[in-house]
C-alpha cells in the first residue's frame, strides 16, 4: 500500500500543467518550463495571499486561485532580500503576451510601475514609492491561453527622476519598455521573475 501511495505521488508530480482538485483538496503548483524559467533571475519574490511566492510557476485553477488573482487579490508583496538598503529601485510589471502569446501586438501591457522604492523596504516586501501606474490585476482574455506576467526590478540611477510621457499615461498597452529603460539609463534588471496564468473560466 505504501508503494502504491508513493507511485501515485510521483505520477502527480510528473503530470504536465498546473492542476488541482477541489474534491481531493489537492493543489499542485508546477514550475515553469526551461525556456520560461530562464527569465527568473536574482531571487525576486512575488507573494500573493493564500498562495505565497508564485515566482517562476503556473497559477493553478484549483481553490479558485486564478479567479482570485483576477478579481479579488490586490497588489502582491514583492520582496528582494538582496536589495541595497540605501539605494532606490524601479519595479515594473508587464504582460508581454497581449492579446495572446502567438500574436502579442499590444506588447508590452503595463500592469504596475513604482519608482523610488527604498532598498530597505524592498528587503521586507514593502513597495512604497512613487506609483506611476497603479496595480492592475492579471485578466487574460478567454481562450487566449497562458499569459506571462513579468516583474522586472531595476536599480534607479542616483538623482534620476523617472516619469511617463503623457502619451504613455494615456495607454497601458503597446508600451515600448526597451525605449523607456534606455531613456532613463536603467540598464539590465538586477532581478526578474514571472508567473503564468490564463482566464479562470478556461
MDTraj code that builds the backbone (N, CA, C; nanometers):
import mdtraj as md
import numpy as np

residues = "UNK UNK UNK UNK UNK UNK UNK UNK UNK UNK UNK UNK UNK UNK UNK UNK UNK UNK UNK UNK UNK UNK UNK UNK UNK UNK UNK UNK UNK UNK UNK UNK UNK UNK UNK UNK UNK UNK UNK UNK UNK UNK UNK UNK UNK UNK UNK UNK UNK UNK UNK UNK UNK UNK UNK UNK UNK UNK UNK UNK UNK UNK UNK UNK UNK UNK UNK UNK UNK UNK UNK UNK UNK UNK UNK UNK UNK UNK UNK UNK UNK UNK UNK UNK UNK UNK UNK UNK UNK UNK UNK UNK UNK UNK UNK UNK UNK UNK UNK UNK UNK UNK UNK UNK UNK UNK UNK UNK UNK UNK UNK UNK UNK UNK UNK UNK UNK UNK UNK UNK UNK UNK UNK UNK UNK UNK UNK UNK UNK UNK UNK UNK UNK UNK UNK UNK UNK UNK UNK UNK UNK UNK UNK UNK UNK UNK UNK UNK UNK UNK UNK UNK UNK UNK UNK UNK UNK UNK UNK UNK UNK UNK UNK UNK UNK UNK UNK UNK UNK UNK UNK UNK UNK UNK UNK UNK UNK UNK UNK UNK UNK UNK UNK UNK UNK UNK UNK UNK UNK UNK UNK UNK UNK UNK UNK UNK UNK UNK UNK UNK UNK UNK".split()
xyz = np.array([
    [0.0827, -0.1198, 0.0000],
    [0.0000, 0.0000, 0.0000],
    [0.0869, 0.1259, 0.0000],
    [0.1963, 0.1211, 0.0790],
    [0.2872, 0.2360, 0.0835],
    [0.3508, 0.2593, -0.0526],
    [0.3841, 0.1477, -0.1220],
    [0.4448, 0.1594, -0.2537],
    [0.3471, 0.2239, -0.3519],
    [0.2202, 0.1834, -0.3463],
    [0.1178, 0.2399, -0.4345],
    [0.1036, 0.3896, -0.4097],
    [0.1045, 0.4281, -0.2824],
    [0.0941, 0.5701, -0.2479],
    [0.2103, 0.6494, -0.3033],
    [0.3297, 0.5935, -0.2932],
    [0.4491, 0.6614, -0.3435],
    [0.4426, 0.6778, -0.4947],
    [0.3917, 0.5739, -0.5640],
    [0.3783, 0.5802, -0.7098],
    [0.2796, 0.6890, -0.7495],
    [0.1658, 0.6980, -0.6789],
    [0.0647, 0.7998, -0.7102],
    [0.1186, 0.9407, -0.6895],
    [0.1925, 0.9610, -0.5813],
    [0.2523, 1.0923, -0.5559],
    [0.3495, 1.1285, -0.6660],
    [0.4318, 1.0315, -0.7072],
    [0.5290, 1.0553, -0.8135],
    [0.4596, 1.0913, -0.9443],
    [0.3524, 1.0192, -0.9775],
    [0.2797, 1.0451, -1.1010],
    [0.2191, 1.1847, -1.1025],
    [0.1642, 1.2287, -0.9897],
    [0.1033, 1.3624, -0.9850],
    [0.2084, 1.4701, -1.0049],
    [0.3272, 1.4464, -0.9574],
    [0.4332, 1.5456, -0.9732],
    [0.4839, 1.5520, -1.1163],
    [0.4709, 1.4410, -1.1888],
    [0.5216, 1.4359, -1.3259],
    [0.4188, 1.4797, -1.4290],
    [0.2921, 1.4902, -1.3904],
    [0.1886, 1.5274, -1.4861],
    [0.2109, 1.6697, -1.5358],
    [0.1944, 1.6951, -1.6669],
    [0.2159, 1.8300, -1.7197],
    [0.1031, 1.9239, -1.6796],
    [0.1355, 2.0535, -1.6755],
    [0.0349, 2.1553, -1.6446],
    [0.0133, 2.1711, -1.4968],
    [-0.0416, 2.2848, -1.4599],
    [-0.0766, 2.3098, -1.3205],
    [-0.2201, 2.2664, -1.3012],
    [-0.2454, 2.1831, -1.2036],
    [-0.3807, 2.1342, -1.1865],
    [-0.4097, 2.1144, -1.0401],
    [-0.5360, 2.0921, -1.0114],
    [-0.5746, 2.0675, -0.8737],
    [-0.7147, 2.0123, -0.8707],
    [-0.7572, 1.9632, -0.7577],
    [-0.8911, 1.9072, -0.7448],
    [-0.9556, 1.9590, -0.6182],
    [-1.0703, 2.0259, -0.6352],
    [-1.1428, 2.0746, -0.5183],
    [-1.1873, 1.9573, -0.4315],
    [-1.2232, 1.8459, -0.4992],
    [-1.2766, 1.7318, -0.4256],
    [-1.1731, 1.6693, -0.3328],
    [-1.0509, 1.6587, -0.3813],
    [-0.9481, 1.5929, -0.3012],
    [-0.8610, 1.6927, -0.2243],
    [-0.8920, 1.8208, -0.2426],
    [-0.8152, 1.9257, -0.1749],
    [-0.6676, 1.9230, -0.2148],
    [-0.6400, 1.8727, -0.3340],
    [-0.5032, 1.8689, -0.3833],
    [-0.4801, 1.9885, -0.4744],
    [-0.3687, 2.0530, -0.4598],
    [-0.3384, 2.1676, -0.5452],
    [-0.1897, 2.1665, -0.5771],
    [-0.1572, 2.1545, -0.7042],
    [-0.0183, 2.1449, -0.7462],
    [0.0243, 2.2749, -0.8146],
    [0.1321, 2.3336, -0.7671],
    [0.1920, 2.4490, -0.8335],
    [0.3099, 2.3981, -0.9154],
    [0.2935, 2.3989, -1.0472],
    [0.4008, 2.3496, -1.1326],
    [0.4962, 2.4637, -1.1674],
    [0.6253, 2.4359, -1.1614],
    [0.7242, 2.5366, -1.2004],
    [0.7281, 2.5484, -1.3528],
    [0.7785, 2.6597, -1.4002],
    [0.7809, 2.6859, -1.5434],
    [0.8800, 2.5960, -1.6156],
    [0.8562, 2.5807, -1.7454],
    [0.9477, 2.5040, -1.8289],
    [1.0808, 2.5756, -1.8449],
    [1.1753, 2.5081, -1.9040],
    [1.3126, 2.5571, -1.9101],
    [1.3232, 2.6956, -1.9738],
    [1.2549, 2.7173, -2.0869],
    [1.2654, 2.8449, -2.1573],
    [1.2117, 2.9598, -2.0729],
    [1.0921, 2.9429, -2.0165],
    [1.0327, 3.0489, -1.9349],
    [1.1073, 3.0666, -1.8026],
    [1.1659, 2.9597, -1.7543],
    [1.2369, 2.9649, -1.6255],
    [1.3627, 3.0513, -1.6346],
    [1.4186, 3.0647, -1.7541],
    [1.5406, 3.1440, -1.7717],
    [1.5195, 3.2908, -1.7354],
    [1.3950, 3.3372, -1.7425],
    [1.3651, 3.4770, -1.7103],
    [1.3775, 3.5045, -1.5606],
    [1.3624, 3.4004, -1.4801],
    [1.3623, 3.4160, -1.3342],
    [1.5059, 3.4205, -1.2822],
    [1.5492, 3.5401, -1.2447],
    [1.6873, 3.5574, -1.2003],
    [1.6949, 3.6521, -1.0812],
    [1.7823, 3.6219, -0.9901],
    [1.8118, 3.7156, -0.8825],
    [1.7380, 3.6934, -0.7519],
    [1.6420, 3.6020, -0.7510],
    [1.5731, 3.5718, -0.6257],
    [1.4609, 3.6678, -0.5901],
    [1.3984, 3.7297, -0.6901],
    [1.2858, 3.8191, -0.6654],
    [1.1626, 3.7366, -0.6277],
    [1.0930, 3.7770, -0.5216],
    [0.9753, 3.7038, -0.4737],
    [0.8488, 3.7851, -0.4980],
    [0.7446, 3.7184, -0.5462],
    [0.6142, 3.7810, -0.5688],
    [0.5129, 3.7035, -0.4856],
    [0.4594, 3.7683, -0.3828],
    [0.3821, 3.6978, -0.2807],
    [0.2370, 3.7453, -0.2781],
    [0.1450, 3.6528, -0.3069],
    [0.0013, 3.6809, -0.3007],
    [-0.0598, 3.6116, -0.1790],
    [-0.1776, 3.6592, -0.1328],
    [-0.2437, 3.5934, -0.0199],
    [-0.2732, 3.4467, -0.0513],
    [-0.2698, 3.3642, 0.0488],
    [-0.3064, 3.2215, 0.0412],
    [-0.2052, 3.1343, -0.0332],
    [-0.1464, 3.1861, -0.1408],
    [-0.0598, 3.1015, -0.2235],
    [0.0889, 3.1257, -0.1988],
    [0.1251, 3.2380, -0.1368],
    [0.2655, 3.2665, -0.1107],
    [0.3397, 3.3115, -0.2353],
    [0.4663, 3.2748, -0.2461],
    [0.5521, 3.3184, -0.3554],
    [0.5190, 3.2404, -0.4830],
    [0.4741, 3.3129, -0.5856],
    [0.4347, 3.2477, -0.7115],
    [0.5424, 3.2628, -0.8194],
    [0.6595, 3.3088, -0.7819],
    [0.7666, 3.3293, -0.8790],
    [0.7965, 3.2017, -0.9557],
    [0.8087, 3.2173, -1.0866],
    [0.8516, 3.1083, -1.1743],
    [0.7588, 2.9870, -1.1680],
    [0.6275, 3.0111, -1.1585],
    [0.5328, 2.8994, -1.1522],
    [0.4044, 2.9324, -1.2289],
    [0.3249, 2.8284, -1.2523],
    [0.1913, 2.8455, -1.3068],
    [0.0943, 2.8689, -1.1905],
    [-0.0076, 2.9523, -1.2126],
    [-0.1135, 2.9668, -1.1138],
    [-0.2170, 2.8592, -1.1442],
    [-0.2409, 2.7667, -1.0526],
    [-0.3388, 2.6605, -1.0799],
    [-0.4820, 2.7112, -1.0640],
    [-0.5751, 2.6394, -1.1250],
    [-0.7166, 2.6791, -1.1205],
    [-0.7822, 2.6393, -0.9890],
    [-0.7274, 2.5379, -0.9241],
    [-0.7885, 2.4836, -0.8028],
    [-0.8050, 2.5892, -0.6943],
    [-0.9060, 2.5671, -0.6094],
    [-0.9379, 2.6583, -0.4986],
    [-0.9689, 2.7996, -0.5455],
    [-0.9990, 2.8150, -0.6743],
    [-1.0333, 2.9467, -0.7265],
    [-0.9170, 3.0441, -0.7310],
    [-0.7936, 2.9926, -0.7340],
    [-0.6780, 3.0812, -0.7274],
    [-0.6694, 3.1755, -0.8480],
    [-0.6964, 3.1238, -0.9680],
    [-0.6899, 3.2114, -1.0858],
    [-0.7973, 3.3198, -1.0788],
    [-0.9145, 3.2801, -1.0317],
    [-1.0232, 3.3774, -1.0199],
    [-0.9897, 3.4848, -0.9157],
    [-0.9334, 3.4441, -0.8050],
    [-0.8979, 3.5404, -0.7005],
    [-0.7866, 3.6345, -0.7464],
    [-0.6941, 3.5799, -0.8216],
    [-0.5860, 3.6618, -0.8768],
    [-0.6427, 3.7724, -0.9658],
    [-0.7451, 3.7371, -1.0460],
    [-0.8029, 3.8308, -1.1421],
    [-0.9095, 3.9230, -1.0842],
    [-0.9733, 3.8794, -0.9741],
    [-1.0891, 3.9562, -0.9284],
    [-1.0849, 4.0023, -0.7835],
    [-0.9979, 3.9441, -0.7029],
    [-1.0027, 3.9747, -0.5594],
    [-0.8720, 4.0282, -0.5025],
    [-0.7629, 3.9598, -0.5295],
    [-0.6369, 3.9990, -0.4663],
    [-0.5848, 4.1308, -0.5222],
    [-0.5319, 4.2116, -0.4333],
    [-0.4686, 4.3363, -0.4752],
    [-0.3229, 4.3121, -0.5110],
    [-0.2463, 4.4176, -0.5081],
    [-0.1057, 4.4063, -0.5466],
    [-0.0307, 4.3112, -0.4548],
    [0.0618, 4.2354, -0.5100],
    [0.1375, 4.1408, -0.4279],
    [0.2458, 4.2106, -0.3467],
    [0.2956, 4.1416, -0.2461],
    [0.4203, 4.1831, -0.1819],
    [0.5334, 4.1412, -0.2753],
    [0.6221, 4.2316, -0.3028],
    [0.7382, 4.1983, -0.3849],
    [0.8605, 4.2171, -0.2978],
    [0.9360, 4.1111, -0.2823],
    [1.0483, 4.1118, -0.1888],
    [1.1774, 4.0771, -0.2610],
    [1.2792, 4.1569, -0.2317],
    [1.4128, 4.1307, -0.2859],
    [1.5116, 4.1391, -0.1697],
    [1.5429, 4.0246, -0.1090],
    [1.6252, 4.0232, 0.0126],
    [1.7644, 4.0832, -0.0043],
    [1.8122, 4.0905, -0.1297],
    [1.9490, 4.1379, -0.1530],
    [1.9533, 4.2843, -0.1963],
    [1.8450, 4.3566, -0.1791],
    [1.8439, 4.4993, -0.2146],
    [1.9427, 4.5761, -0.1277],
    [2.0051, 4.6761, -0.1869],
    [2.0948, 4.7640, -0.1113],
    [2.0091, 4.8631, -0.0331],
    [2.0275, 4.8672, 0.0964],
    [1.9382, 4.9413, 0.1847],
    [1.9167, 5.0868, 0.1449],
    [2.0219, 5.1551, 0.1081],
    [2.0122, 5.2988, 0.0842],
    [1.9969, 5.3369, -0.0629],
    [1.9821, 5.2372, -0.1482],
    [1.9598, 5.2646, -0.2898],
    [1.8095, 5.2673, -0.3196],
    [1.7755, 5.3238, -0.4363],
    [1.6367, 5.3245, -0.4802],
    [1.6203, 5.2335, -0.6013],
    [1.4988, 5.1800, -0.6151],
    [1.4712, 5.0827, -0.7214],
    [1.3434, 5.1189, -0.7965],
    [1.3341, 5.0646, -0.9179],
    [1.2153, 5.0796, -1.0023],
    [1.1589, 4.9404, -1.0271],
    [1.0300, 4.9232, -1.0009],
    [0.9631, 4.7950, -1.0238],
    [0.8633, 4.8105, -1.1383],
    [0.8719, 4.7198, -1.2345],
    [0.7822, 4.7211, -1.3493],
    [0.7171, 4.5830, -1.3618],
    [0.5850, 4.5814, -1.3779],
    [0.5113, 4.4567, -1.4036],
    [0.4428, 4.4712, -1.5387],
    [0.4691, 4.3772, -1.6296],
    [0.4123, 4.3830, -1.7645],
    [0.3618, 4.2464, -1.8094],
    [0.2704, 4.2512, -1.9073],
    [0.2254, 4.1311, -1.9779],
    [0.2781, 4.1422, -2.1209],
    [0.3739, 4.0553, -2.1588],
    [0.4267, 4.0604, -2.2949],
    [0.3418, 3.9827, -2.3949],
    [0.2307, 3.9258, -2.3489],
    [0.1514, 3.8348, -2.4322],
    [0.0110, 3.8874, -2.4615],
    [-0.0017, 4.0170, -2.4775],
    [-0.1327, 4.0758, -2.5050],
    [-0.1501, 4.0998, -2.6551],
    [-0.2582, 4.0499, -2.7149],
    [-0.3702, 3.9774, -2.6534],
    [-0.3453, 3.8282, -2.6328],
    [-0.2413, 3.7730, -2.6989],
    [-0.2048, 3.6327, -2.6742],
    [-0.0587, 3.6140, -2.7132],
    [-0.0038, 3.5031, -2.6703],
    [0.1402, 3.4813, -2.6890],
    [0.1779, 3.4617, -2.8356],
    [0.0854, 3.4077, -2.9156],
    [0.1150, 3.3835, -3.0567],
    [0.1156, 3.5137, -3.1373],
    [0.0387, 3.6132, -3.0909],
    [0.0277, 3.7399, -3.1633],
    [0.0243, 3.8561, -3.0642],
    [0.1390, 3.8866, -3.0039],
    [0.1421, 3.9873, -2.8962],
    [0.1487, 4.1309, -2.9483],
    [0.0485, 4.1714, -3.0251],
    [0.0540, 4.3026, -3.0911],
    [0.0422, 4.4196, -2.9939],
    [-0.0026, 4.3942, -2.8707],
    [-0.0106, 4.5026, -2.7719],
    [0.1022, 4.4957, -2.6687],
    [0.2063, 4.4212, -2.6992],
    [0.3235, 4.4110, -2.6117],
    [0.3899, 4.5486, -2.6005],
    [0.4258, 4.5942, -2.4844],
    [0.4011, 4.5339, -2.3534],
    [0.2769, 4.6003, -2.2927],
    [0.1989, 4.5229, -2.2185],
    [0.0860, 4.5798, -2.1452],
    [0.1332, 4.6060, -2.0031],
    [0.1297, 4.7321, -1.9645],
    [0.1834, 4.7724, -1.8345],
    [0.0790, 4.7522, -1.7247],
    [0.1142, 4.6722, -1.6249],
    [0.0221, 4.6416, -1.5150],
    [0.0534, 4.7143, -1.3852],
    [0.1776, 4.7579, -1.3713],
    [0.2151, 4.8201, -1.2440],
    [0.3537, 4.8809, -1.2604],
    [0.3724, 5.0003, -1.2075],
    [0.5068, 5.0564, -1.2078],
    [0.5231, 5.1512, -1.0893],
    [0.6288, 5.1278, -1.0139],
    [0.6591, 5.2085, -0.8959],
    [0.8071, 5.2448, -0.8996],
    [0.8375, 5.3717, -0.8749],
    [0.9764, 5.4171, -0.8691],
    [1.0100, 5.4607, -0.7265],
    [1.1338, 5.4954, -0.7033],
    [1.1788, 5.5479, -0.5738],
    [1.1510, 5.4518, -0.4574],
    [1.1644, 5.3222, -0.4838],
    [1.1447, 5.2230, -0.3776],
    [1.2760, 5.2058, -0.3020],
    [1.2742, 5.2300, -0.1742],
    [1.3963, 5.2153, -0.0944],
    [1.4341, 5.0681, -0.0796],
    [1.5618, 5.0423, -0.0920],
    [1.6096, 4.9049, -0.0774],
    [1.5734, 4.8446, 0.0564],
    [1.5736, 4.9248, 0.1615],
    [1.5392, 4.8742, 0.2954],
    [1.3952, 4.8255, 0.3005],
    [1.3051, 4.8919, 0.2264],
    [1.1649, 4.8470, 0.2194],
    [1.1526, 4.7222, 0.1322],
    [1.2267, 4.7224, 0.0228],
    [1.2222, 4.6104, -0.0713],
    [1.2683, 4.4803, -0.0061],
    [1.3617, 4.4912, 0.0844],
    [1.4123, 4.3713, 0.1548],
    [1.3026, 4.2986, 0.2318],
    [1.2024, 4.3735, 0.2784],
    [1.0951, 4.3126, 0.3586],
    [0.9630, 4.3054, 0.2821],
    [0.9665, 4.3401, 0.1538],
    [0.8472, 4.3256, 0.0716],
    [0.7497, 4.4412, 0.0783],
    [0.7975, 4.5601, 0.1143],
    [0.7112, 4.6784, 0.1158],
    [0.7406, 4.7617, -0.0087],
    [0.6398, 4.7738, -0.0943],
    [0.6588, 4.8515, -0.2160],
    [0.6006, 4.9902, -0.1936],
    [0.6846, 5.0758, -0.1372],
    [0.6447, 5.2146, -0.1129],
    [0.7331, 5.3040, -0.1996],
    [0.6704, 5.3918, -0.2743],
    [0.7449, 5.4800, -0.3621],
    [0.6482, 5.5626, -0.4428],
    [0.6919, 5.6088, -0.5583],
    [0.6074, 5.6890, -0.6461],
    [0.5393, 5.5960, -0.7462],
    [0.4075, 5.5891, -0.7391],
    [0.3318, 5.4999, -0.8278],
    [0.3055, 5.5709, -0.9600],
    [0.3663, 5.5209, -1.0673],
    [0.3443, 5.5781, -1.1995],
    [0.2310, 5.5076, -1.2729],
    [0.2124, 5.3798, -1.2424],
    [0.0989, 5.3043, -1.2952],
    [0.0417, 5.2219, -1.1808],
    [-0.0837, 5.2478, -1.1459],
    [-0.1475, 5.1730, -1.0373],
    [-0.1610, 5.0261, -1.0760],
    [-0.1575, 4.9405, -0.9754],
    [-0.1647, 4.7960, -0.9988],
    [-0.2944, 4.7583, -1.0685],
    [-0.2820, 4.6804, -1.1741],
    [-0.3963, 4.6274, -1.2491],
    [-0.3887, 4.4749, -1.2457],
    [-0.4954, 4.4111, -1.1968],
    [-0.4932, 4.2653, -1.1814],
    [-0.4763, 4.1939, -1.3154],
    [-0.4106, 4.0801, -1.3151],
    [-0.3996, 3.9988, -1.4367],
    [-0.5369, 3.9466, -1.4789],
    [-0.5782, 3.9803, -1.6003],
    [-0.7082, 3.9356, -1.6511],
    [-0.6956, 3.8910, -1.7963],
    [-0.6328, 3.7758, -1.8187],
    [-0.6178, 3.7287, -1.9570],
    [-0.7540, 3.7058, -2.0218],
    [-0.7722, 3.7445, -2.1473],
    [-0.8995, 3.7188, -2.2162],
    [-0.9262, 3.5687, -2.2282],
    [-1.0530, 3.5330, -2.2388],
    [-1.0877, 3.3920, -2.2573],
    [-1.0260, 3.3385, -2.3858],
    [-0.9861, 3.2137, -2.3802],
    [-0.9329, 3.1389, -2.4941],
    [-0.8021, 3.1984, -2.5487],
    [-0.7342, 3.2808, -2.4701],
    [-0.6077, 3.3393, -2.5176],
    [-0.4864, 3.2635, -2.4648],
    [-0.5116, 3.1533, -2.3935],
    [-0.4016, 3.0713, -2.3438],
    [-0.3318, 3.1346, -2.2248],
    [-0.2155, 3.0807, -2.1934],
    [-0.1385, 3.1321, -2.0809],
    [-0.0717, 3.2650, -2.1169],
    [-0.0725, 3.3558, -2.0207],
    [-0.0008, 3.4823, -2.0326],
    [0.1112, 3.4844, -1.9288],
    [0.2230, 3.5434, -1.9674],
    [0.3312, 3.5648, -1.8724],
    [0.3111, 3.7011, -1.8055],
    [0.3240, 3.7033, -1.6744],
    [0.3210, 3.8303, -1.6014],
    [0.4591, 3.8493, -1.5411],
    [0.5301, 3.9454, -1.5978],
    [0.6720, 3.9619, -1.5677],
    [0.6963, 4.0790, -1.4725],
    [0.7867, 4.0562, -1.3792],
    [0.8287, 4.1581, -1.2841],
    [0.9768, 4.1841, -1.3074],
    [1.0097, 4.3098, -1.3333],
    [1.1490, 4.3481, -1.3576],
    [1.1867, 4.4551, -1.2555],
    [1.2968, 4.4336, -1.1882],
    [1.3431, 4.5265, -1.0856],
    [1.4738, 4.5903, -1.1321],
    [1.4727, 4.7233, -1.1367],
    [1.5907, 4.7979, -1.1820],
    [1.6462, 4.8835, -1.0682],
    [1.7764, 4.8983, -1.0681],
    [1.8401, 4.9929, -0.9774],
    [1.8212, 5.1327, -1.0364],
    [1.7630, 5.2219, -0.9581],
    [1.7349, 5.3562, -1.0078],
    [1.8605, 5.4428, -0.9991],
    [1.9022, 5.4997, -1.1126],
    [2.0216, 5.5849, -1.1105],
    [2.0047, 5.7004, -1.0114],
    [2.1121, 5.7330, -0.9439],
    [2.1080, 5.8392, -0.8440],
    [2.0696, 5.9727, -0.9085],
    [1.9813, 6.0448, -0.8417],
    [1.9332, 6.1769, -0.8854],
    [1.8521, 6.1705, -1.0150],
    [1.8097, 6.0514, -1.0546],
    [1.7287, 6.0371, -1.1771],
    [1.5806, 6.0378, -1.1397],
    [1.5043, 6.1270, -1.2030],
    [1.3601, 6.1308, -1.1825],
    [1.2942, 6.0539, -1.2960],
    [1.2256, 5.9467, -1.2608],
    [1.1618, 5.8617, -1.3612],
    [1.0187, 5.9097, -1.3822],
    [0.9770, 5.9213, -1.5075],
    [0.8411, 5.9679, -1.5366],
    [0.7908, 5.9058, -1.6666],
    [0.6590, 5.9047, -1.6811],
    [0.5960, 5.8601, -1.8051],
    [0.5532, 5.9822, -1.8852],
    [0.5604, 5.9708, -2.0155],
    [0.5117, 6.0792, -2.1004],
    [0.3590, 6.0807, -2.0957],
    [0.2993, 6.1893, -2.1418],
    [0.1528, 6.1980, -2.1446],
    [0.0937, 6.0870, -2.2309],
    [0.1606, 6.0571, -2.3392],
    [0.1137, 5.9513, -2.4289],
    [0.1162, 5.8155, -2.3579],
    [0.2230, 5.7917, -2.2826],
    [0.2336, 5.6653, -2.2096],
    [0.1271, 5.6556, -2.1005],
    [0.0985, 5.7671, -2.0353],
    [-0.0043, 5.7676, -1.9305],
    [-0.1413, 5.7336, -1.9860],
    [-0.1666, 5.7749, -2.1105],
    [-0.2988, 5.7550, -2.1715],
    [-0.3242, 5.6118, -2.2147],
    [-0.2180, 5.5336, -2.2314],
    [-0.2348, 5.3968, -2.2809],
    [-0.1435, 5.3003, -2.2063],
    [-0.2024, 5.1912, -2.1596],
    [-0.1240, 5.0894, -2.0901],
    [-0.0606, 4.9909, -2.1880],
    [-0.1260, 4.9730, -2.3029],
    [-0.0792, 4.8751, -2.4000],
    [0.0185, 4.9325, -2.5010],
    [0.0824, 4.8431, -2.5758],
    [0.1819, 4.8779, -2.6776],
    [0.2855, 4.9737, -2.6207],
    [0.3351, 4.9388, -2.5035],
    [0.4332, 5.0231, -2.4351],
    [0.5735, 4.9776, -2.4718],
    [0.6570, 5.0725, -2.5112],
    [0.7937, 5.0409, -2.5514],
    [0.8832, 5.0366, -2.4271],
    [0.8909, 4.9212, -2.3671],
    [0.9688, 4.9044, -2.2439],
    [1.1176, 4.9288, -2.2694],
    [1.1672, 4.8792, -2.3820],
    [1.3094, 4.8950, -2.4134],
    [1.3477, 5.0429, -2.4227],
    [1.2641, 5.1214, -2.4900],
    [1.2912, 5.2644, -2.5041],
    [1.2874, 5.3343, -2.3684],
    [1.1913, 5.2956, -2.2854],
    [1.1787, 5.3529, -2.1520],
    [1.3052, 5.3267, -2.0693],
    [1.3513, 5.2036, -2.0735],
    [1.4718, 5.1646, -1.9994],
    [1.5934, 5.2439, -2.0484],
    [1.6041, 5.2608, -2.1786],
    [1.7167, 5.3353, -2.2353],
    [1.7091, 5.4835, -2.2005],
    [1.5888, 5.5410, -2.2056],
    [1.5717, 5.6843, -2.1774],
    [1.6192, 5.7217, -2.0371],
    [1.5994, 5.6300, -1.9429],
    [1.6341, 5.6614, -1.8037],
    [1.7572, 5.5847, -1.7533],
    [1.8307, 5.5265, -1.8486],
    [1.9576, 5.4598, -1.8154],
    [1.9420, 5.3550, -1.7050],
    [1.8378, 5.2744, -1.7162],
    [1.8117, 5.1741, -1.6122],
    [1.8986, 5.0494, -1.6275],
    [1.9460, 5.0269, -1.7492],
    [2.0311, 4.9096, -1.7707],
    [1.9535, 4.7797, -1.7613],
    [2.0231, 4.6731, -1.7249],
    [1.9587, 4.5423, -1.7121],
    [1.8932, 4.5303, -1.5743],
    [1.7851, 4.4545, -1.5645],
    [1.7236, 4.4338, -1.4330],
    [1.8217, 4.3676, -1.3356],
    [1.8185, 4.4097, -1.2105],
    [1.9007, 4.3435, -1.1092],
    [1.8364, 4.2108, -1.0682],
    [1.7058, 4.1997, -1.0922],
    [1.6339, 4.0751, -1.0653],
    [1.5066, 4.0755, -1.1487],
    [1.4606, 3.9584, -1.1848],
    [1.3367, 3.9471, -1.2626],
    [1.2724, 3.8121, -1.2358],
    [1.1409, 3.8092, -1.2482],
    [1.0691, 3.6831, -1.2339],
    [0.9364, 3.6953, -1.3072],
    [0.8653, 3.5836, -1.3175],
    [0.7350, 3.5846, -1.3817],
    [0.6531, 3.4663, -1.3333],
    [0.5212, 3.4795, -1.3495],
    [0.4316, 3.3654, -1.3313],
    [0.3410, 3.3600, -1.4533],
    [0.2818, 3.2436, -1.4766],
    [0.1911, 3.2257, -1.5895],
    [0.0510, 3.1917, -1.5391],
    [-0.0479, 3.2521, -1.6024],
    [-0.1864, 3.2187, -1.5698],
    [-0.2720, 3.2398, -1.6945],
    [-0.3928, 3.1853, -1.6916],
    [-0.4870, 3.2097, -1.8005],
    [-0.6241, 3.2402, -1.7428],
    [-0.7190, 3.2719, -1.8288],
    [-0.8526, 3.3100, -1.7816],
    [-0.9096, 3.2000, -1.6920],
    [-0.9665, 3.2407, -1.5811],
    [-1.0114, 3.1426, -1.4816],
    [-1.1300, 3.0594, -1.5287],
    [-1.1971, 3.1018, -1.6377],
    [-1.3097, 3.0240, -1.6907],
    [-1.2659, 2.9207, -1.7932],
    [-1.1428, 2.9306, -1.8397],
    [-1.0924, 2.8358, -1.9407],
    [-1.0562, 2.7017, -1.8781],
])
top = md.Topology()
chain = top.add_chain()
for i, resn in enumerate(residues, 1):
    res = top.add_residue(resn, chain, resSeq=i)
    for name in ("N", "CA", "C"):
        top.add_atom(name, md.element.get_by_symbol(name[0]), res)
traj = md.Trajectory(xyz[None], top)
